[in-house]
Amino acid sequence: MTDMTLDNAEGHPAARQFFYVTAIDGDRVFPLAGPYESRSDAEGRVDVVRRIAMDPDRNTQHGRAAFMAYGVTRLTARHPRRSALGRIDVNGN
């Protein structure tokens, strides 16, 4: 799992933890789905998000997706960030 902190949120009383399914390409991290309330919620969606990323009907950049690593990133921030796909359920919807 990767950790990120935004908004100078470290130690801020309004800081919360959000979990995202992310794709990693070198030193770049792309939040694809989320935010989710827990690490286990995000982990349960890694495979379906990977399939969506590699689906040519749903992703015009599907060729690059095969070469990325997929996992979960915990974001500590005051507000959640938008992800490319939003909240995906375990069925890919």
N, C-alpha and C positions, 0 to 999 in steps of 0.2 A: 504494500500500500504506500502511496505517495502522500506526503503532507504539504499543504500550501496554506499561507496566512495572507490575508488581504485587509485593506482598510485600517492598518495599524491596530488590528483587532486583538493582538496578543495582550491578554490581561484586561481587556476592556469589558466592563460589566455587561454590555449588550452582545458580546461575541457569542456565537453559536457554532456548532459543528454541522456541516452539511457533507453528504457523501455523493460522489458522482462516479459513473462508469466513464473511464477515460481511455483515449488512445494516445500512445506515446510514440513519437517519431523523433529519434535523436534526443535533443534536449527540450523539445516542444511537447507540451501536454495539452490535449484537446478534450474538453468536457463534452462527451457525446450525449449522455443521458443523466437525468437527475434534476434537482437534488432529491436525495432520499434521506429518511430519518436515521437510518442505521447502516453500518458497514455491511451487515448480512443482507439487508434489502438490496443494496447496490451489487454485492457479490453474486446474488441470485440472478442478476440480469446481464452479467458480462457476456455469456455465450450468445444470448439473443441479440444484444447490441452489436457484437462482432459480426453475426450473420447479416444484420441490417446494413452495417458498414460495407460489407463485401457484396451486397446485392446490387447488380447493375440497374435494376428497375427502381431502386430507392436511393442510390448514391451515384452521382456522376463521377466521383473520385474513387470509385470502388477498386481500381487497379492499385492505388497506393495503399489501400486499407489492408491488403494481404501482408504488407511488410511492416506493419505497426504492431506494437505490443499493447495488449488490453488488460485493464485492471481497474482498481478502485483508488480514487484520490479523496482524502479528507481535507475539506476546506474549512478553515477557521476564519469567520468573517462576521460582520454585523448583519449582513443581508445575503440571501442566496444569490447566486449568479445563474443566468440563463444558460441552458445547454442546447446543443444543436437539435436534439430530438425531444427534449422535454422529458417528462416522466414516462418511461416505457414499462408496461407490465410484463410479467413472465412469458406472455404469449406474443410479445412484440407489438402490442397495440398501444 
